[in-house]
């Protein structure tokens, strides 16, 4: 599990960055309170009324995460759920103060 934690730490930091093809970055969307870290290890919309580019950003970031989570799970002989649980813990640790995360009841709260 310790080895998995190291892998997921590097994963989380790499996933906090997004391709520069988007007009808004993941960090900018988080800073604006539009998206946050979900309990399932993916990013989600904090508010429903967001521009299409933010929806596309969330979709693409989550697709990248899903692929990487599957790779990590397969490489380590563990479930994707185990990987996403550790990824969420690490994402919360890496989340800046004032950005949103889902709490245990699934509600959006500012860190």
Backbone torsions as a table, in degrees:
resi	resn	phi	psi	omega
1	UNK	NA	-33.2	179.0
2	UNK	-64.9	-40.7	177.8
3	UNK	-63.8	-40.7	178.1
4	UNK	-61.6	-40.3	179.3
5	UNK	-60.6	-41.7	178.8
6	UNK	-63.8	-41.8	179.6
7	UNK	-63.6	-45.0	-177.2
8	UNK	-68.8	-33.4	177.2
9	UNK	-59.0	-47.9	179.6
10	UNK	-66.5	-34.8	177.2
11	UNK	-62.2	-48.6	-177.2
12	UNK	-59.5	-46.2	-179.3
13	UNK	-64.9	-35.5	178.1
14	UNK	-72.3	-30.7	-179.6
15	UNK	-81.2	-13.2	176.7
16	UNK	-71.8	-15.7	177.0
17	UNK	-96.5	149.2	179.1
18	UNK	-127.6	160.4	177.5
19	UNK	-58.3	144.5	-177.0
20	UNK	-74.7	0.4	-179.9
21	UNK	-72.5	-14.0	179.1
22	UNK	-86.2	145.6	178.2
23	UNK	-72.6	-26.1	177.9
24	UNK	-122.0	137.9	179.0
25	UNK	-90.8	166.3	177.8
26	UNK	-60.8	-43.0	-180.0
27	UNK	-64.0	-38.2	177.4
28	UNK	-66.1	-42.5	178.9
29	UNK	-63.7	-37.7	176.3
30	UNK	-66.6	-44.5	-178.6
31	UNK	-62.6	-31.6	179.2
32	UNK	-83.2	-1.9	178.9
33	UNK	75.7	21.6	-178.4
34	UNK	-88.6	-34.5	-178.5
35	UNK	-134.2	160.2	178.5
36	UNK	-152.2	178.9	-179.7
37	UNK	-87.4	121.9	179.5
38	UNK	-85.7	158.8	179.8
39	UNK	-63.9	-20.6	-177.5
40	UNK	-88.2	8.1	177.6
41	UNK	88.6	3.7	179.4
42	UNK	-114.5	169.8	174.4
43	UNK	-94.1	152.0	-179.5
44	UNK	-141.1	165.9	179.1
45	UNK	-79.4	125.0	176.8
46	UNK	-77.4	-36.7	176.6
47	UNK	-121.4	150.5	-177.2
48	UNK	-82.6	-29.1	-175.3
49	UNK	-89.9	81.4	-179.8
50	UNK	-124.9	156.5	177.0
51	UNK	-62.3	156.3	179.8
52	UNK	-58.0	-33.6	-179.1
53	UNK	-65.3	-31.7	177.9
54	UNK	-72.4	-41.1	175.7
55	UNK	-60.0	-42.8	178.9
56	UNK	-65.2	-39.7	177.9
57	UNK	-60.0	-48.6	179.6
58	UNK	-60.7	-45.4	179.9
59	UNK	-59.7	-45.9	-177.1
60	UNK	-71.7	-40.7	177.5
61	UNK	-62.3	-43.5	-179.6
62	UNK	-67.2	-34.3	176.1
63	UNK	-64.2	-42.0	177.6
64	UNK	-64.0	-44.2	178.9
65	UNK	-62.5	-46.2	-179.1
66	UNK	-56.0	-45.9	179.7
67	UNK	-62.2	-45.4	-178.5
68	UNK	-68.3	-39.4	177.2
69	UNK	-60.3	-42.4	178.9
70	UNK	-63.4	-42.0	178.0
71	UNK	-61.3	-46.5	-179.5
72	UNK	-62.3	-44.1	-179.9
73	UNK	-60.9	-46.0	-178.8
74	UNK	-65.7	-43.3	-179.1
75	UNK	-64.1	-28.8	-175.0
76	UNK	-108.1	1.8	178.5
77	UNK	63.4	37.7	179.2
78	UNK	-127.7	173.3	-179.1
79	UNK	-82.1	156.0	175.8
80	UNK	-61.6	-35.6	179.3
81	UNK	-61.0	-37.8	177.2
82	UNK	-65.2	-41.1	179.4
83	UNK	-65.3	-45.1	-177.8
84	UNK	-66.8	-32.4	178.1
85	UNK	-64.2	-44.9	178.5
86	UNK	-68.9	-38.5	179.5
87	UNK	-61.4	-41.0	178.4
88	UNK	-62.9	-45.7	179.1
89	UNK	-57.2	-45.0	-179.0
90	UNK	-69.1	-37.5	179.7
91	UNK	-65.0	-39.7	178.2
92	UNK	-62.8	-42.9	178.7
93	UNK	-61.9	-36.7	-177.2
94	UNK	-84.3	-12.5	-178.3
95	UNK	-68.6	134.0	180.0
96	UNK	-73.7	152.7	175.7
97	UNK	-58.7	135.5	-179.6
98	UNK	94.0	-16.4	176.9
99	UNK	-85.0	162.2	-174.1
100	UNK	-94.5	143.4	172.0
101	UNK	-137.3	157.6	173.6
102	UNK	-87.0	135.6	176.1
103	UNK	-87.5	-176.3	-175.1
104	UNK	-60.7	-25.6	179.2
105	UNK	-91.6	2.7	177.3
106	UNK	87.0	7.6	178.9
107	UNK	-88.7	146.2	177.4
108	UNK	-78.7	128.3	177.0
109	UNK	-134.5	150.8	176.2
110	UNK	-83.9	138.3	178.4
111	UNK	-76.6	NA	NA
